């Protein structure tokens, strides 16, 4: 879709407002979960995953439709990361979705913006460009919800990775199949790699960073080397 600069700017503002309103709107859900007996951290992580999937994921899906310039998702990610990081650093956290234990919410926004911008430029394919961030938003979101439901705490479990793989492998296949050149198996492989690597964190390098970097490398390799079959 060909979009003028003015139209893209309006979409940028509108989607930014949507994300902000979403983050504010999930605040009562924290109280609801607490009233049902959830521990605070469980409620926080449920809300964070909802924010990732809705406030991050919905605008992400719209990026290839409403933008022709990847500078807009880059700016959105950087502004979101700056705002979330500022809340942490000033000790004015959005307590219903942020925790002093980590700043992974800010990392999420940062990696979303950077990855979409870099891949869009390198691949010249907007839909492939958003694929690693989709793995991060929805795949990791599903993983977190499964683990929260099963263990009532933030932890790593193969069940969460299995749930992520069930979503990400077909998603990668579909978007890879519709790319030019068509690379469905590379797309599926990128989803499998993202689902595996999510299990790991290395100090300040959290799973958001690893998911995006690992799956981006696979996708870039697929575009470079061409279809596997």
One Martini backbone bead per residue (centre of mass of N, CA, C, O) as a GRO file, in nm:
protein
  229
    1UNK     BB    1   0.095   0.037   0.024
    2UNK     BB    2   0.051   0.372  -0.053
    3UNK     BB    3   0.200   0.623   0.156
    4UNK     BB    4   0.197   0.916   0.284
    5UNK     BB    5   0.346   1.110   0.510
    6UNK     BB    6   0.092   1.212   0.656
    7UNK     BB    7  -0.039   0.934   0.694
    8UNK     BB    8   0.194   0.803   0.853
    9UNK     BB    9   0.191   1.003   1.087
   10UNK     BB   10  -0.095   0.940   1.180
   11UNK     BB   11  -0.042   0.643   1.239
   12UNK     BB   12   0.182   0.684   1.442
   13UNK     BB   13   0.007   0.835   1.646
   14UNK     BB   14  -0.231   0.637   1.670
   15UNK     BB   15  -0.061   0.388   1.764
   16UNK     BB   16   0.057   0.525   2.011
   17UNK     BB   17  -0.210   0.570   2.154
   18UNK     BB   18  -0.299   0.278   2.160
   19UNK     BB   19  -0.064   0.173   2.335
   20UNK     BB   20  -0.109   0.358   2.578
   21UNK     BB   21  -0.402   0.277   2.639
   22UNK     BB   22  -0.349  -0.022   2.681
   23UNK     BB   23  -0.159   0.004   2.925
   24UNK     BB   24  -0.378   0.146   3.100
   25UNK     BB   25  -0.622  -0.065   3.064
   26UNK     BB   26  -0.472  -0.314   3.227
   27UNK     BB   27  -0.474  -0.235   3.525
   28UNK     BB   28  -0.741  -0.380   3.635
   29UNK     BB   29  -0.637  -0.672   3.585
   30UNK     BB   30  -0.457  -0.688   3.827
   31UNK     BB   31  -0.681  -0.671   4.041
   32UNK     BB   32  -0.835  -0.917   3.944
   33UNK     BB   33  -0.611  -1.128   3.988
   34UNK     BB   34  -0.576  -1.072   4.290
   35UNK     BB   35  -0.878  -1.148   4.363
   36UNK     BB   36  -0.805  -1.460   4.256
   37UNK     BB   37  -0.500  -1.515   4.402
   38UNK     BB   38  -0.277  -1.375   4.279
   39UNK     BB   39   0.024  -1.285   4.252
   40UNK     BB   40   0.183  -1.009   4.172
   41UNK     BB   41   0.386  -1.127   3.959
   42UNK     BB   42   0.176  -1.273   3.793
   43UNK     BB   43   0.009  -1.025   3.714
   44UNK     BB   44   0.239  -0.871   3.580
   45UNK     BB   45   0.304  -1.088   3.356
   46UNK     BB   46   0.036  -1.094   3.223
   47UNK     BB   47   0.029  -0.793   3.145
   48UNK     BB   48   0.287  -0.790   2.978
   49UNK     BB   49   0.189  -0.988   2.760
   50UNK     BB   50  -0.050  -0.822   2.670
   51UNK     BB   51   0.113  -0.577   2.584
   52UNK     BB   52   0.282  -0.718   2.370
   53UNK     BB   53   0.036  -0.822   2.189
   54UNK     BB   54  -0.117  -0.541   2.167
   55UNK     BB   55   0.067  -0.282   2.187
   56UNK     BB   56   0.279  -0.430   1.992
   57UNK     BB   57   0.143  -0.634   1.783
   58UNK     BB   58  -0.068  -0.467   1.628
   59UNK     BB   59   0.117  -0.248   1.506
   60UNK     BB   60   0.306  -0.450   1.371
   61UNK     BB   61   0.102  -0.571   1.166
   62UNK     BB   62   0.047  -0.277   1.033
   63UNK     BB   63   0.314  -0.178   0.910
   64UNK     BB   64   0.297  -0.298   0.606
   65UNK     BB   65   0.024  -0.133   0.551
   66UNK     BB   66   0.091   0.187   0.663
   67UNK     BB   67   0.399   0.155   0.576
   68UNK     BB   68   0.705   0.261   0.378
   69UNK     BB   69   0.870   0.356   0.637
   70UNK     BB   70   1.088   0.230   0.890
   71UNK     BB   71   1.111   0.479   1.082
   72UNK     BB   72   0.850   0.445   1.246
   73UNK     BB   73   0.906   0.181   1.407
   74UNK     BB   74   1.167   0.286   1.524
   75UNK     BB   75   1.055   0.528   1.684
   76UNK     BB   76   0.851   0.368   1.847
   77UNK     BB   77   1.053   0.184   1.993
   78UNK     BB   78   1.233   0.407   2.119
   79UNK     BB   79   1.012   0.559   2.272
   80UNK     BB   80   0.909   0.320   2.435
   81UNK     BB   81   1.178   0.251   2.572
   82UNK     BB   82   1.226   0.526   2.706
   83UNK     BB   83   0.968   0.533   2.878
   84UNK     BB   84   1.011   0.264   3.032
   85UNK     BB   85   1.295   0.327   3.142
   86UNK     BB   86   1.217   0.585   3.297
   87UNK     BB   87   1.029   0.445   3.498
   88UNK     BB   88   1.257   0.287   3.628
   89UNK     BB   89   1.478   0.518   3.691
   90UNK     BB   90   1.246   0.693   3.863
   91UNK     BB   91   1.057   0.502   4.028
   92UNK     BB   92   0.778   0.498   3.812
   93UNK     BB   93   0.625   0.245   3.779
   94UNK     BB   94   0.422   0.020   3.609
   95UNK     BB   95   0.311  -0.196   3.840
   96UNK     BB   96   0.116  -0.381   3.644
   97UNK     BB   97   0.402  -0.442   3.432
   98UNK     BB   98   0.634  -0.379   3.634
   99UNK     BB   99   0.976  -0.452   3.749
  100UNK     BB  100   1.272  -0.439   3.941
  101UNK     BB  101   1.414  -0.702   3.819
  102UNK     BB  102   1.351  -0.568   3.525
  103UNK     BB  103   1.372  -0.435   3.158
  104UNK     BB  104   1.212  -0.608   2.933
  105UNK     BB  105   1.005  -0.406   2.822
  106UNK     BB  106   1.216  -0.215   2.695
  107UNK     BB  107   1.358  -0.425   2.520
  108UNK     BB  108   1.120  -0.493   2.344
  109UNK     BB  109   1.085  -0.216   2.206
  110UNK     BB  110   1.371  -0.192   2.097
  111UNK     BB  111   1.380  -0.456   1.923
  112UNK     BB  112   1.147  -0.392   1.745
  113UNK     BB  113   1.254  -0.137   1.606
  114UNK     BB  114   1.534  -0.238   1.510
  115UNK     BB  115   1.452  -0.495   1.349
  116UNK     BB  116   1.258  -0.374   1.144
  117UNK     BB  117   1.449  -0.168   1.023
  118UNK     BB  118   1.687  -0.353   0.939
  119UNK     BB  119   1.526  -0.568   0.770
  120UNK     BB  120   1.387  -0.381   0.574
  121UNK     BB  121   1.650  -0.282   0.444
  122UNK     BB  122   1.784  -0.560   0.377
  123UNK     BB  123   1.519  -0.717   0.243
  124UNK     BB  124   1.272  -0.557   0.125
  125UNK     BB  125   1.055  -0.685   0.353
  126UNK     BB  126   0.808  -0.620   0.568
  127UNK     BB  127   0.709  -0.903   0.664
  128UNK     BB  128   0.985  -1.022   0.736
  129UNK     BB  129   1.069  -0.789   0.931
  130UNK     BB  130   0.837  -0.871   1.157
  131UNK     BB  131   0.883  -1.168   1.245
  132UNK     BB  132   1.067  -1.158   1.500
  133UNK     BB  133   0.868  -0.971   1.657
  134UNK     BB  134   0.636  -1.175   1.655
  135UNK     BB  135   0.776  -1.386   1.822
  136UNK     BB  136   0.809  -1.197   2.068
  137UNK     BB  137   0.508  -1.114   2.112
  138UNK     BB  138   0.354  -1.405   2.075
  139UNK     BB  139   0.536  -1.638   2.150
  140UNK     BB  140   0.631  -1.528   2.427
  141UNK     BB  141   0.346  -1.479   2.530
  142UNK     BB  142   0.254  -1.773   2.535
  143UNK     BB  143   0.476  -1.876   2.717
  144UNK     BB  144   0.408  -1.700   2.968
  145UNK     BB  145   0.117  -1.800   3.009
  146UNK     BB  146   0.175  -2.098   3.047
  147UNK     BB  147   0.367  -2.066   3.293
  148UNK     BB  148   0.178  -1.913   3.476
  149UNK     BB  149  -0.043  -2.134   3.481
  150UNK     BB  150   0.143  -2.377   3.582
  151UNK     BB  151   0.349  -2.206   3.810
  152UNK     BB  152   0.298  -1.911   3.921
  153UNK     BB  153   0.567  -1.808   3.759
  154UNK     BB  154   0.878  -1.704   3.666
  155UNK     BB  155   0.975  -1.939   3.416
  156UNK     BB  156   1.128  -2.219   3.277
  157UNK     BB  157   0.977  -2.421   3.003
  158UNK     BB  158   0.902  -2.656   2.766
  159UNK     BB  159   0.601  -2.589   2.738
  160UNK     BB  160   0.639  -2.302   2.639
  161UNK     BB  161   0.811  -2.374   2.387
  162UNK     BB  162   0.596  -2.546   2.254
  163UNK     BB  163   0.383  -2.325   2.223
  164UNK     BB  164   0.561  -2.142   2.050
  165UNK     BB  165   0.611  -2.341   1.816
  166UNK     BB  166   0.312  -2.377   1.728
  167UNK     BB  167   0.310  -2.077   1.630
  168UNK     BB  168   0.592  -2.002   1.480
  169UNK     BB  169   0.630  -2.209   1.255
  170UNK     BB  170   0.378  -2.142   1.080
  171UNK     BB  171   0.432  -1.840   1.060
  172UNK     BB  172   0.703  -1.864   0.914
  173UNK     BB  173   0.600  -2.024   0.672
  174UNK     BB  174   0.392  -1.822   0.562
  175UNK     BB  175   0.578  -1.572   0.529
  176UNK     BB  176   0.794  -1.722   0.362
  177UNK     BB  177   0.611  -1.810   0.123
  178UNK     BB  178   0.536  -1.488   0.056
  179UNK     BB  179   0.802  -1.438  -0.037
  180UNK     BB  180   1.088  -1.272  -0.223
  181UNK     BB  181   1.174  -1.535  -0.199
  182UNK     BB  182   1.053  -1.841  -0.131
  183UNK     BB  183   1.093  -1.936   0.242
  184UNK     BB  184   0.938  -2.152   0.432
  185UNK     BB  185   1.163  -2.318   0.581
  186UNK     BB  186   1.312  -2.077   0.697
  187UNK     BB  187   1.072  -1.968   0.854
  188UNK     BB  188   1.031  -2.219   1.030
  189UNK     BB  189   1.319  -2.222   1.146
  190UNK     BB  190   1.300  -1.947   1.286
  191UNK     BB  191   1.075  -2.040   1.482
  192UNK     BB  192   1.237  -2.269   1.615
  193UNK     BB  193   1.473  -2.099   1.718
  194UNK     BB  194   1.309  -1.903   1.888
  195UNK     BB  195   1.184  -2.126   2.075
  196UNK     BB  196   1.459  -2.222   2.188
  197UNK     BB  197   1.606  -1.947   2.280
  198UNK     BB  198   1.398  -1.846   2.497
  199UNK     BB  199   1.522  -2.021   2.740
  200UNK     BB  200   1.744  -1.793   2.735
  201UNK     BB  201   1.983  -1.616   2.953
  202UNK     BB  202   2.246  -1.340   2.972
  203UNK     BB  203   2.186  -1.157   3.190
  204UNK     BB  204   2.106  -0.867   3.019
  205UNK     BB  205   2.043  -1.089   2.803
  206UNK     BB  206   1.750  -1.144   2.685
  207UNK     BB  207   1.504  -1.308   2.507
  208UNK     BB  208   1.441  -1.077   2.315
  209UNK     BB  209   1.719  -1.060   2.187
  210UNK     BB  210   1.756  -1.361   2.100
  211UNK     BB  211   1.511  -1.399   1.922
  212UNK     BB  212   1.571  -1.178   1.712
  213UNK     BB  213   1.859  -1.249   1.627
  214UNK     BB  214   1.829  -1.548   1.550
  215UNK     BB  215   1.591  -1.519   1.343
  216UNK     BB  216   1.729  -1.309   1.160
  217UNK     BB  217   1.961  -1.485   1.063
  218UNK     BB  218   1.788  -1.699   0.924
  219UNK     BB  219   1.638  -1.513   0.727
  220UNK     BB  220   1.887  -1.391   0.590
  221UNK     BB  221   1.991  -1.663   0.488
  222UNK     BB  222   1.747  -1.734   0.313
  223UNK     BB  223   1.773  -1.492   0.119
  224UNK     BB  224   2.067  -1.553   0.031
  225UNK     BB  225   2.038  -1.879  -0.045
  226UNK     BB  226   1.755  -1.972  -0.049
  227UNK     BB  227   1.585  -2.231  -0.103
  228UNK     BB  228   1.594  -2.559   0.021
  229UNK     BB  229   1.376  -2.680  -0.225
   0.00000   0.00000   0.00000
